[in-house]
Amino acid sequence: MGSNPTFGTKQKMAEMINLEIPDPFETFVSNKYKNYIGAVYDFFAREWHMKCGCCKEDLYAPNKKTMTKIRLYHTRNECMGGY
């Protein structure tokens, strides 16, 4: 490897080309969730948070299952006043 001078240049050229071309899956995911409105996990606070779709009140929960329960209770009983 060390004695062949063309091997190093080919490897460098492949790295440069690889960095210049964007990953199609990464761009797809970033575009797909660009306007996502829903429960988001805050890694540093270790909790889920979201805004209510009706009244825009902030909702917080320690895990996603509890967030779903809080969201359903809130929208059915507090902000929309039942069904």
N, C-alpha and C positions, 0 to 999 in steps of 0.2 A: 504494500500500500504506500509506504513512505517513499519508495524509489520511483514510482510511476508519477510523473508530473501532471499527466492529463487526468488522472483519477481525481485529484483534488479540485481541479478546475471544473470538471463535470459535476462534482458533488456541490460545489458552490453555486454553479449555474442552476442546478435543480432546486436548491434552496431558494434562490432569488425568484425563480419562476413560480415556485410554490407559494411564496409570500405575496406575490403580485395578483394571483388569481383568487378571488373570494370564494369561500366555501358555499356552494349552492344550498346545502341543508341549513347552514347557520343563517343565511340571509332569509330563507323561507320561514324559519322559526321566528326570527326577529320581526319579520313583516306580519306573520300570523298573529302574534300576541302584542302588536304595537298598540292597539286600541282596546286591550283587554280591560274590562271593568268587572271586578269580582273580588273574591277573597285573595289576599296577597300575604305571603308569609314573610315576616320581618325577622331575619336571622339574628340580629343583635338583641332585639327585645324578646325573642323567642315566643312570638304570638302571631296570630292571624288578625288581619284588620281589613275592613271594607267599608264602603259607604252604602247606605240603604238606597235602593233604586228609586224609591218614592219620595222620601223626605230628606235625603242626603245626610242623614245622621251617621256619625261614625260608630261602627260596631267593632268590638274587640273580643277575642276568645283565645284560650290557651292551645286549642287544637282545632283541626278542621271539622271534626264531627260536632263539637260544641258550637262552632261558628254556624254550621247549618241549622242547628236547633235554635240558636239565638236569632238568626235571620228569619226563620219561619215564624217563630213566636212574635218577633217584632212586627213583621209585615202583616200577620193575621190579626194581632190583637192591639198593637199600639198605634202604628202610623196609619193603617188603613181602616181600623175599627171593625175588624171582622171581614168575612167574605162578602 
